[in-house]
Amino acid sequence: MIELRRGDGAPLRIGHRGAAALAPENTLRSFRAALAHGVDLIEFDVLDLPRGPLVLAHSDHLDEVSHGAAAGSVRALSLAELRELAPELPTLDEALAFFADEAQDVGLHVDLKLRRRLDEVAAALSRHGLEARTVVSSFHLDSLRAVARASSRIRIGLTYPEDRFSVSRRPHLWPVVRVGLATLRASVPPRVPRMLRRAGATALMLQHTLVTPAAVARAHAHGAPVLAWTVDDPADLARVVAAGVDGVITNDPRILA
């Protein structure tokens, strides 16, 4: 099973959606950019198409997948229709083939944006021989449990907190949300054991504002490494590294050079 503990070295370098600051997110081009900058793992999102295969997409918002070229719903379209708007959109199988063929020394951080067909995710990882290199994350507990039932070789990570209102798509709300997260920070450490236990998780993906030495220590006491997301500011990077996180998820891997 993939090792996510920092040990005595530097934290793991994890490219967010590949290297989203350097190339279109959740594409093989973004993966190759992350690889070129020496990441240890590549994080990407998986979404289901009702009329097609599993694909790499952060949400059902077509403007994200098409990188601003179109609006609407991803799930409303077939793969062929999507590729007219987003020619670089990979299927999950295509992405996994990249890891099996081109990125054999890099781990996979699969973030679930679907609540069904989870057995297909596990089966695809098995088919490509990638189970032992993979951590699957979600804020949705039932999804994590379904993956754990499908494969005991895939590591399970709990994402906290849930972005219920798609704030990540609304930059004008970030300052307000950051203040709200700061007020939540002190309540996180005592809740960590129960959160991990309920999810059946052995890793914690924690939004960087909530990272404190106490939260990291509590997770470590229960055998769970902590990966901080999404860290793009040098000051935030210095803070979470000092707090003892095991990995840093970033849109720009150059920040970790």
BAFI-3210 file (N, C-alpha, C; in Angstrom, 3 decimals, decimal comma, padded with zeros to 6 digits):
// residues 257
n [1|2|3|4|5|6|7|8|9|10|11|12|13|14|15|16|17|18|19|20|21|22|23|24|25|26|27|28|29|30|31|32|33|34|35|36|37|38|39|40|41|42|43|44|45|46|47|48|49|50|51|52|53|54|55|56|57|58|59|60|61|62|63|64|65|66|67|68|69|70|71|72|73|74|75|76|77|78|79|80|81|82|83|84|85|86|87|88|89|90|91|92|93|94|95|96|97|98|99|100|101|102|103|104|105|106|107|108|109|110|111|112|113|114|115|116|117|118|119|120|121|122|123|124|125|126|127|128|129|130|131|132|133|134|135|136|137|138|139|140|141|142|143|144|145|146|147|148|149|150|151|152|153|154|155|156|157|158|159|160|161|162|163|164|165|166|167|168|169|170|171|172|173|174|175|176|177|178|179|180|181|182|183|184|185|186|187|188|189|190|191|192|193|194|195|196|197|198|199|200|201|202|203|204|205|206|207|208|209|210|211|212|213|214|215|216|217|218|219|220|221|222|223|224|225|226|227|228|229|230|231|232|233|234|235|236|237|238|239|240|241|242|243|244|245|246|247|248|249|250|251|252|253|254|255|256|257]
n.u [000,848|000,475|002,928|002,484|003,468|005,538|007,976|011,409|012,050|011,423|008,052|005,692|005,311|002,592|000,829|-001,849|-004,673|-003,026|-000,854|-002,220|-001,801|-000,044|-000,809|-003,750|-006,152|-006,549|-005,769|-003,742|-001,607|-001,321|-000,619|001,863|003,279|003,335|004,842|007,266|008,165|008,858|007,011|005,698|003,249|000,299|-002,650|-006,021|-009,365|-012,332|-015,168|-018,457|-019,984|-023,265|-023,929|-021,663|-018,147|-016,146|-014,616|-012,047|-012,718|-013,494|-015,973|-019,520|-019,703|-019,556|-017,960|-015,593|-014,475|-014,206|-012,512|-013,450|-014,617|-017,256|-020,591|-022,760|-023,848|-021,684|-022,365|-024,562|-023,761|-022,342|-019,252|-018,067|-019,324|-018,402|-015,681|-015,572|-015,689|-013,772|-011,022|-008,859|-009,800|-009,449|-010,344|-010,898|-009,546|-007,620|-006,108|-005,104|-003,571|-001,509|-000,155|000,656|002,343|003,978|004,538|005,753|006,888|005,410|002,875|-000,739|-003,398|-006,590|-009,430|-012,730|-015,505|-017,951|-020,714|-021,491|-020,914|-018,528|-017,273|-016,278|-014,217|-012,390|-011,971|-010,770|-008,357|-007,208|-007,029|-005,061|-002,955|-002,474|-003,365|-001,893|-000,433|-002,100|-004,115|-007,383|-009,691|-012,347|-015,059|-017,351|-018,691|-019,927|-019,078|-016,325|-016,371|-017,463|-015,442|-013,455|-014,617|-014,554|-011,854|-009,156|-006,625|-006,346|-005,637|-007,428|-008,595|-009,797|-011,417|-011,544|-012,806|-016,079|-016,797|-019,495|-020,966|-019,715|-017,627|-015,038|-015,241|-015,870|-014,216|-014,611|-015,743|-013,824|-012,267|-014,170|-014,838|-012,412|-012,120|-014,215|-013,307|-011,068|-012,197|-013,179|-011,004|-009,887|-011,597|-011,092|-008,886|-009,743|-011,768|-010,714|-010,015|-012,574|-013,625|-011,891|-012,326|-015,086|-015,058|-013,500|-010,921|-007,400|-005,858|-005,719|-007,019|-006,660|-008,024|-005,946|-006,132|-007,127|-005,121|-003,134|-000,498|-001,578|-003,757|-002,417|-000,784|-002,737|-003,895|-001,639|-001,241|-003,171|-002,292|-002,553|-001,493|-001,245|-002,383|-002,155|-004,403|-005,520|-002,426|-000,955|000,329|003,343|003,574|001,504|002,438|004,844|003,738|002,119|004,012|005,674|003,871|003,926|002,827|002,372|002,234|001,894|-000,529|-000,691|-001,358|000,757|003,602|006,132|006,369|007,294|009,897]
n.v [-001,204|002,270|004,518|007,224|008,698|011,258|010,951|011,494|013,264|015,736|016,995|015,115|015,811|016,830|017,001|019,022|018,137|017,351|019,523|022,152|024,881|025,146|023,831|022,738|021,614|018,276|016,827|014,853|016,340|018,136|016,317|015,485|017,854|018,095|015,839|016,549|018,375|016,954|015,665|013,639|012,384|012,425|014,185|013,724|014,117|012,135|011,525|010,389|009,532|009,396|008,520|007,250|006,514|006,513|009,592|012,163|014,781|017,667|018,486|018,665|020,822|022,229|024,316|024,102|021,658|022,195|024,272|026,892|027,159|026,428|026,289|024,610|021,226|018,589|015,885|015,692|015,184|013,061|011,168|011,642|014,038|015,697|015,748|017,273|019,766|019,725|018,614|017,368|015,885|013,203|009,719|007,660|005,231|005,915|007,759|006,133|004,373|006,075|006,335|003,712|003,327|005,639|006,969|005,485|005,614|007,275|008,154|007,777|009,954|009,747|011,556|011,366|012,269|011,236|009,116|006,646|003,611|002,937|000,543|000,201|002,051|000,931|-001,511|-000,683|000,414|-001,941|-003,441|-002,066|-002,495|-000,808|-000,524|-000,666|001,646|003,717|006,226|006,824|009,425|011,217|013,274|012,009|009,562|007,058|006,536|006,164|003,886|002,076|001,814|000,720|-001,734|-002,877|-003,183|-004,143|-003,259|-000,663|002,499|004,504|007,781|010,497|013,431|016,711|019,968|019,373|020,874|022,194|024,158|024,724|026,573|026,747|027,428|030,060|032,693|035,195|034,647|033,492|034,957|035,297|032,662|031,724|033,052|031,858|029,194|029,535|030,043|027,565|026,047|025,361|023,413|021,112|019,220|017,535|016,132|014,561|011,695|010,414|011,187|009,887|007,235|006,837|007,062|004,964|005,495|005,837|007,982|011,568|014,216|017,454|020,692|023,468|025,713|024,703|023,229|022,484|022,149|020,590|019,238|017,703|016,152|014,706|013,189|011,703|010,240|008,374|006,912|008,039|009,754|013,254|015,219|018,333|020,590|023,213|024,205|027,066|029,383|030,792|031,503|030,041|027,520|027,382|027,447|025,072|023,096|023,509|022,744|020,060|018,462|015,648|015,666|017,919|019,366|020,931|023,418|024,308|022,816|023,912|025,510|023,951|023,438]
n.w [000,000|-000,695|000,586|002,647|004,690|005,976|007,304|008,037|006,094|003,495|002,911|000,932|-002,517|-004,249|-007,136|-008,028|-009,712|-011,727|-012,855|-012,353|-012,552|-014,571|-016,879|-018,727|-016,424|-015,090|-017,361|-019,616|-020,458|-018,362|-016,396|-017,349|-017,101|-014,326|-013,725|-014,881|-013,065|-010,870|-009,055|-006,371|-006,171|-008,198|-008,203|-009,181|-010,540|-010,669|-012,594|-013,449|-016,547|-017,539|-020,077|-020,961|-020,412|-017,348|-016,571|-016,414|-014,431|-012,540|-011,710|-012,470|-014,069|-017,155|-018,038|-016,607|-017,510|-020,221|-020,094|-020,073|-022,564|-023,031|-021,617|-019,266|-018,589|-017,785|-017,524|-019,138|-021,673|-024,236|-024,462|-026,959|-027,698|-025,650|-026,216|-028,463|-027,420|-025,485|-026,290|-025,039|-022,963|-020,804|-020,528|-017,620|-017,929|-019,866|-018,438|-016,378|-017,851|-018,539|-016,080|-015,721|-017,884|-018,419|-016,029|-013,862|-011,370|-009,819|-007,491|-007,226|-006,586|-006,251|-006,538|-005,719|-007,601|-007,872|-006,982|-007,574|-009,455|-008,342|-008,013|-010,533|-010,629|-008,796|-010,096|-012,472|-011,542|-010,576|-012,939|-014,321|-012,693|-010,471|-007,883|-005,435|-005,514|-005,062|-003,504|-002,605|-002,348|-000,681|000,491|000,956|002,810|002,273|-000,310|000,020|001,629|-000,170|-002,093|-000,469|000,127|-002,380|-002,931|-001,009|-001,247|-001,977|-000,760|001,614|001,894|003,788|002,849|004,060|004,758|003,269|000,145|-000,099|-001,408|-003,754|-003,511|-004,356|-006,974|-006,909|-006,625|-005,411|-003,003|-001,455|000,565|002,628|003,238|004,104|006,536|007,927|008,002|009,575|012,066|012,568|012,999|015,569|016,473|015,091|015,770|018,116|016,869|014,910|015,295|015,363|012,887|011,085|011,808|011,262|008,494|007,758|007,077|006,366|005,958|005,950|004,210|004,437|004,389|003,867|005,578|007,909|008,962|011,686|014,153|016,222|015,018|013,106|014,783|016,189|014,133|013,347|015,662|015,414|013,340|010,811|007,970|007,028|004,434|002,986|001,427|-000,794|-001,671|-002,603|-001,991|-000,807|001,948|003,152|002,528|004,047|006,596|006,804|006,389|008,586|010,509|010,286|008,229|006,040|003,305|000,527|-001,404|-004,461|-006,992|-008,430|-008,778|-008,688|-006,486|-004,487|-004,966]
ca.u [000,000|001,289|003,422|002,188|004,087|006,674|009,222|012,360|012,362|010,490|006,719|005,428|004,880|001,408|000,313|-003,309|-005,243|-001,813|-000,227|-003,283|-001,321|000,904|-001,437|-005,169|-006,312|-007,104|-005,404|-002,432|-000,610|-001,104|000,126|003,267|003,890|003,608|005,941|008,495|008,590|009,297|006,032|005,650|001,923|-000,546|-004,061|-006,968|-010,768|-013,048|-016,607|-019,122|-020,882|-024,380|-023,926|-020,312|-017,215|-015,631|-013,689|-011,384|-013,391|-013,648|-017,382|-020,441|-019,749|-018,890|-016,939|-014,333|-013,937|-013,851|-011,596|-014,091|-015,115|-018,693|-021,305|-023,741|-023,600|-020,811|-023,067|-025,605|-023,151|-021,579|-017,816|-017,773|-019,758|-017,486|-014,379|-015,656|-015,473|-012,575|-010,335|-007,868|-010,457|-009,131|-011,128|-010,126|-008,631|-006,495|-005,269|-004,410|-002,537|-000,381|000,602|001,255|003,342|004,874|004,805|005,763|007,396|004,566|001,646|-002,007|-004,367|-007,841|-010,476|-013,997|-016,589|-019,087|-021,204|-021,905|-019,912|-017,263|-016,611|-015,548|-012,972|-011,489|-011,628|-009,835|-007,056|-006,698|-006,714|-003,803|-001,938|-002,146|-004,019|-000,953|000,139|-003,223|-004,988|-008,659|-010,228|-013,666|-015,724|-018,572|-018,277|-020,396|-018,230|-015,073|-016,634|-017,681|-014,137|-012,774|-015,199|-014,166|-010,427|-008,448|-005,269|-006,391|-005,655|-008,607|-008,337|-010,969|-011,258|-012,313|-014,255|-016,760|-017,122|-020,900|-021,562|-018,799|-016,919|-013,801|-015,543|-016,303|-013,091|-015,024|-016,155|-012,703|-011,903|-015,183|-014,722|-011,171|-012,410|-015,034|-012,460|-010,188|-012,953|-013,405|-009,705|-009,649|-012,477|-010,727|-008,073|-010,448|-012,707|-009,992|-010,160|-013,923|-013,750|-011,172|-012,977|-016,358|-014,790|-012,635|-009,795|-006,070|-005,189|-006,591|-006,770|-007,194|-007,884|-004,743|-006,446|-007,439|-003,931|-002,419|000,301|-002,432|-004,520|-001,483|-000,382|-003,854|-003,993|-000,489|-001,443|-004,070|-001,668|-002,996|-000,781|-002,064|-002,053|-002,789|-004,844|-004,635|-001,458|-000,287|000,981|004,530|003,344|000,713|003,334|005,734|002,950|001,698|005,213|006,073|002,899|004,267|002,059|003,118|002,213|001,318|-001,210|-000,544|-001,556|002,033|004,658|007,374|006,412|007,954|011,276]
ca.v [000,000|003,477|005,162|008,653|009,370|012,117|010,481|012,544|014,076|016,789|016,466|014,659|016,829|016,272|017,922|019,119|017,995|017,374|020,789|022,977|026,237|025,102|023,222|022,502|020,651|016,947|016,340|014,205|017,411|018,617|015,265|015,514|019,036|017,750|014,878|017,273|019,136|016,059|015,354|012,278|011,891|013,300|014,155|014,022|013,906|011,179|011,779|009,405|009,981|008,457|007,974|006,948|005,973|007,402|010,563|013,047|016,076|018,083|018,692|018,543|022,111|022,094|025,346|023,594|020,625|022,802|025,373|028,149|027,209|026,171|026,199|023,535|020,061|017,543|014,599|015,702|014,934|011,836|011,410|012,245|015,433|016,415|015,932|018,383|020,982|019,529|017,524|016,702|015,193|011,773|008,770|007,113|004,210|006,588|008,330|005,065|003,871|007,002|005,982|002,398|003,332|006,795|007,522|004,260|005,881|008,311|007,668|008,320|010,430|009,778|012,235|010,921|013,220|010,392|008,314|005,359|002,989|002,946|-000,724|000,386|002,742|-000,060|-002,507|-000,068|000,469|-003,308|-003,849|-001,423|-002,835|000,433|-000,446|-000,439|002,988|004,665|006,622|007,354|010,338|011,818|013,690|011,219|008,357|005,846|006,293|005,593|002,517|001,232|001,512|-000,188|-003,075|-003,397|-003,530|-003,896|-002,810|000,772|003,281|005,357|009,075|011,352|014,846|017,564|019,783|019,298|022,144|021,947|025,210|024,974|027,827|026,741|028,046|031,443|033,362|036,347|034,177|032,880|035,631|035,024|031,258|031,565|033,483|030,813|028,037|029,874|029,880|026,128|025,383|024,806|022,270|019,963|018,150|016,504|015,372|013,773|010,242|009,968|011,384|008,810|005,963|006,749|006,918|003,829|006,101|005,788|009,233|012,734|015,315|018,562|022,019|023,983|026,660|023,929|022,509|022,971|021,066|019,708|018,370|016,747|015,226|013,813|012,226|010,806|009,337|007,319|006,256|008,630|010,923|014,421|015,911|019,658|021,072|023,238|025,176|027,761|030,575|030,406|031,624|028,876|026,363|027,375|027,154|023,670|022,275|023,633|021,997|018,646|017,678|014,625|015,971|019,208|019,334|022,271|023,594|024,669|022,070|024,690|026,130|023,007|023,204]
ca.w [000,000|-000,874|001,798|002,630|005,825|005,640|007,895|008,398|004,921|003,096|002,624|-000,423|-003,476|-004,913|-008,143|-007,992|-011,063|-012,528|-012,446|-012,933|-012,822|-015,689|-018,054|-018,452|-015,334|-015,346|-018,695|-019,643|-020,576|-017,010|-015,700|-017,786|-016,501|-012,928|-013,741|-015,216|-011,890|-009,820|-008,018|-005,838|-006,526|-009,007|-007,820|-010,260|-010,187|-011,517|-012,722|-014,298|-017,616|-017,689|-021,437|-021,377|-019,429|-016,316|-017,152|-015,459|-014,346|-011,153|-011,382|-013,599|-014,756|-018,439|-018,238|-016,063|-018,392|-021,509|-019,792|-020,411|-023,943|-023,114|-020,351|-019,239|-017,763|-018,336|-017,556|-020,173|-022,973|-024,456|-024,551|-028,266|-027,646|-024,766|-026,841|-029,416|-026,631|-024,650|-026,982|-024,193|-021,853|-020,785|-019,763|-016,506|-018,448|-020,523|-017,392|-015,678|-018,756|-018,402|-014,881|-015,908|-018,956|-018,430|-014,696|-013,067|-010,026|-009,230|-006,899|-007,698|-005,610|-007,011|-005,781|-006,283|-007,833|-008,228|-005,858|-008,112|-010,330|-007,618|-008,295|-011,787|-010,303|-008,208|-011,116|-013,424|-010,875|-010,550|-014,313|-014,713|-011,721|-009,766|-006,576|-004,337|-005,672|-005,114|-002,410|-003,089|-001,344|-000,851|001,716|001,040|003,518|001,612|-001,476|000,515|002,078|-001,349|-002,665|000,456|-000,061|-003,687|-002,942|000,252|-001,569|-002,250|000,484|001,719|002,515|004,020|002,537|004,973|004,776|001,985|-000,515|-000,436|-002,230|-004,872|-003,260|-005,136|-008,259|-006,687|-005,951|-004,614|-001,678|-000,739|001,825|003,651|003,620|004,866|007,908|008,526|008,279|010,694|013,313|012,734|013,147|016,904|016,734|014,268|016,378|018,897|016,032|013,909|015,416|014,974|011,448|010,410|012,117|010,525|007,062|007,487|006,362|006,968|005,590|006,079|003,293|005,222|003,787|004,522|006,642|009,110|009,411|012,870|014,735|017,020|014,111|012,527|015,840|016,501|013,030|013,431|016,797|014,948|012,199|009,552|007,462|006,690|003,192|003,008|000,126|-001,950|-001,170|-003,697|-001,465|-000,031|003,384|003,551|002,434|005,213|007,801|006,890|006,535|009,992|011,325|010,211|007,264|005,308|001,890|000,139|-002,698|-005,018|-008,425|-009,046|-008,080|-008,570|-005,166|-003,599|-005,414]
c.u [000,885|001,662|003,211|002,792|005,348|007,995|010,111|012,658|011,361|009,112|006,595|004,906|003,759|000,836|-001,201|-003,884|-004,124|-000,941|-001,102|-002,859|-000,453|000,302|-002,900|-005,372|-006,923|-006,915|-004,042|-001,328|-000,292|-000,324|001,603|003,991|004,234|004,801|007,273|009,034|008,744|008,306|006,147|004,321|001,253|-001,996|-004,915|-008,356|-011,426|-014,547|-017,198|-019,981|-022,026|-024,426|-022,512|-019,447|-016,962|-014,582|-013,048|-012,039|-013,638|-015,102|-018,220|-020,537|-018,904|-017,805|-015,593|-013,681|-013,467|-012,898|-012,121|-014,696|-016,619|-019,273|-022,312|-023,288|-022,696|-021,601|-024,168|-025,075|-022,485|-020,094|-017,464|-018,166|-018,830|-016,161|-014,397|-015,356|-014,186|-011,775|-009,361|-008,484|-010,112|-010,209|-010,259|-009,132|-007,418|-005,543|-004,469|-003,331|-001,303|000,477|001,305|002,422|004,391|005,310|004,846|006,264|006,561|003,291|000,424|-002,849|-005,665|-008,924|-011,816|-014,993|-017,841|-019,455|-021,737|-020,778|-018,528|-016,518|-015,817|-014,220|-011,960|-011,045|-010,623|-008,443|-006,410|-006,240|-005,375|-002,678|-001,517|-002,722|-003,053|-000,320|-000,893|-003,821|-006,219|-009,253|-011,620|-014,105|-016,955|-018,241|-018,711|-019,555|-016,911|-015,280|-016,832|-016,356|-013,383|-013,318|-014,725|-012,712|-009,794|-007,051|-005,201|-006,484|-006,828|-008,246|-009,616|-010,614|-012,134|-011,859|-014,797|-017,026|-018,567|-021,483|-020,650|-018,084|-015,632|-013,999|-015,896|-015,226|-013,506|-015,451|-014,986|-012,342|-012,886|-015,037|-013,472|-011,367|-013,234|-014,225|-011,554|-010,903|-013,197|-012,140|-009,537|-010,486|-012,036|-009,951|-008,860|-011,388|-012,018|-010,183|-011,522|-014,121|-013,094|-011,880|-014,267|-016,139|-014,043|-011,365|-008,492|-005,224|-006,213|-006,136|-007,448|-006,967|-006,849|-005,025|-006,689|-006,237|-003,301|-001,532|-000,547|-003,227|-003,622|-001,081|-001,496|-004,029|-002,852|-000,646|-002,363|-003,581|-001,996|-002,113|-001,759|-001,520|-002,839|-003,158|-005,474|-003,722|-000,700|000,464|002,183|004,337|002,525|001,576|004,223|004,972|002,595|002,891|005,700|005,131|003,109|003,484|002,967|003,180|001,524|000,757|-001,226|-000,835|-000,255|003,162|005,965|007,497|007,189|009,398|012,243]
c.v [001,256|004,107|006,665|009,393|010,109|011,562|011,647|013,500|015,193|016,185|016,040|015,813|016,236|017,312|017,878|019,160|017,971|018,509|021,879|024,407|026,295|024,558|022,955|021,353|019,342|016,492|015,664|015,239|017,987|017,591|015,312|016,743|018,770|016,811|015,577|018,063|018,258|015,738|013,899|011,591|012,916|013,085|014,454|013,586|012,953|011,429|010,729|010,088|008,976|007,806|007,623|006,471|006,943|008,298|011,382|014,417|016,392|018,222|018,490|019,838|022,052|023,147|024,921|022,608|021,207|023,977|026,706|028,227|027,041|026,110|025,062|022,406|019,062|016,262|014,546|015,287|013,574|012,173|012,086|013,721|016,267|016,703|016,940|019,699|020,927|018,362|016,750|015,933|013,709|010,950|008,283|006,079|004,838|007,189|007,247|004,436|004,770|006,623|004,634|002,439|004,430|007,269|006,395|004,470|006,913|007,686|008,365|008,751|010,672|010,395|011,959|012,068|012,479|009,555|006,976|004,861|002,963|001,633|-000,639|001,104|001,742|-001,086|-001,949|000,024|-000,907|-003,743|-003,277|-001,683|-001,677|000,520|-000,046|000,941|004,080|004,937|007,263|008,219|010,820|012,349|012,823|009,842|007,078|005,508|005,657|004,146|001,579|000,858|000,520|-001,610|-003,705|-003,817|-003,172|-003,339|-001,315|001,521|004,267|006,636|009,884|012,794|015,671|019,017|019,634|020,703|022,063|022,948|025,623|026,309|027,904|027,363|029,527|032,215|034,529|035,936|033,655|033,618|035,333|033,593|031,034|031,988|032,411|029,581|028,302|029,703|028,400|025,396|024,692|023,561|021,002|018,889|017,130|015,647|014,420|012,270|009,722|010,113|010,237|007,476|005,797|006,502|005,632|004,264|005,927|006,969|010,353|013,818|016,549|019,890|022,804|024,974|025,943|023,176|023,226|021,836|020,084|018,742|017,302|015,702|014,234|012,766|011,216|009,806|008,175|006,697|006,837|009,802|012,021|015,055|017,218|020,093|022,465|024,425|025,787|029,005|030,167|030,505|030,450|027,616|026,274|026,971|025,671|022,729|022,316|022,865|020,498|017,822|016,723|014,897|017,293|019,078|020,754|022,283|023,855|023,970|022,842|025,330|025,244|022,729|023,522]
c.w [000,000|000,468|001,696|003,812|005,400|006,149|008,277|007,249|004,688|002,845|001,169|-001,269|-004,320|-005,866|-008,206|-009,396|-012,094|-012,041|-013,031|-013,215|-014,073|-016,976|-017,719|-017,467|-015,802|-016,793|-018,619|-019,800|-019,196|-016,182|-016,074|-017,240|-015,041|-012,840|-013,994|-014,031|-010,653|-008,728|-007,579|-006,144|-007,432|-008,574|-009,038|-009,837|-011,175|-011,427|-013,659|-015,355|-017,738|-019,070|-021,898|-020,229|-018,278|-016,940|-016,038|-015,515|-012,890|-010,748|-012,629|-014,399|-016,033|-018,652|-017,665|-017,022|-019,717|-021,358|-020,335|-021,789|-024,047|-021,710|-020,430|-018,346|-018,478|-018,530|-018,611|-021,538|-023,026|-024,502|-025,872|-028,280|-026,772|-025,458|-027,983|-028,709|-025,821|-025,223|-026,105|-023,033|-021,866|-020,094|-018,598|-017,002|-019,122|-019,494|-016,678|-016,553|-018,716|-017,195|-015,040|-016,887|-018,822|-017,042|-013,671|-011,643|-009,274|-008,679|-007,471|-006,502|-006,383|-006,133|-006,448|-006,393|-008,289|-007,010|-006,332|-009,021|-009,665|-007,777|-009,596|-011,559|-009,759|-009,250|-012,115|-012,814|-010,829|-011,937|-014,776|-013,711|-010,830|-008,354|-005,465|-004,386|-005,468|-003,748|-003,029|-001,987|-001,717|000,500|001,965|001,598|002,814|000,389|-001,056|000,952|000,896|-002,003|-001,778|000,336|-001,360|-003,742|-001,612|000,008|-001,864|-000,930|000,458|002,479|002,638|003,694|003,480|004,804|003,360|001,451|-001,026|-001,420|-003,385|-004,726|-004,071|-006,512|-008,133|-005,928|-005,071|-003,198|-000,842|000,548|002,956|004,160|004,453|006,326|008,621|008,890|009,474|012,022|013,619|013,174|014,495|017,185|016,021|015,039|017,198|018,068|015,077|014,094|014,956|013,471|010,676|010,596|011,317|009,041|006,741|006,781|007,130|006,514|005,677|005,123|003,882|004,509|004,584|005,652|007,974|009,662|010,599|013,365|015,536|016,144|013,511|013,567|016,165|015,393|013,100|014,575|016,442|013,646|010,849|009,147|007,091|005,420|003,162|001,597|000,288|-001,709|-002,344|-003,248|-000,599|001,483|003,913|003,521|003,672|006,475|007,893|007,009|007,978|010,913|011,242|009,216|006,500|003,811|001,639|-001,270|-003,250|-006,511|-009,165|-008,299|-007,928|-007,182|-004,188|-003,987|-004,304]
res [m|i|e|l|r|r|g|d|g|a|p|l|r|i|g|h|r|g|a|a|a|l|a|p|e|n|t|l|r|s|f|r|a|a|l|a|h|g|v|d|l|i|e|f|d|v|l|d|l|p|r|g|p|l|v|l|a|h|s|d|h|l|d|e|v|s|h|g|a|a|a|g|s|v|r|a|l|s|l|a|e|l|r|e|l|a|p|e|l|p|t|l|d|e|a|l|a|f|f|a|d|e|a|q|d|v|g|l|h|v|d|l|k|l|r|r|r|l|d|e|v|a|a|a|l|s|r|h|g|l|e|a|r|t|v|v|s|s|f|h|l|d|s|l|r|a|v|a|r|a|s|s|r|i|r|i|g|l|t|y|p|e|d|r|f|s|v|s|r|r|p|h|l|w|p|v|v|r|v|g|l|a|t|l|r|a|s|v|p|p|r|v|p|r|m|l|r|r|a|g|a|t|a|l|m|l|q|h|t|l|v|t|p|a|a|v|a|r|a|h|a|h|g|a|p|v|l|a|w|t|v|d|d|p|a|d|l|a|r|v|v|a|a|g|v|d|g|v|i|t|n|d|p|r|i|l|a]
***
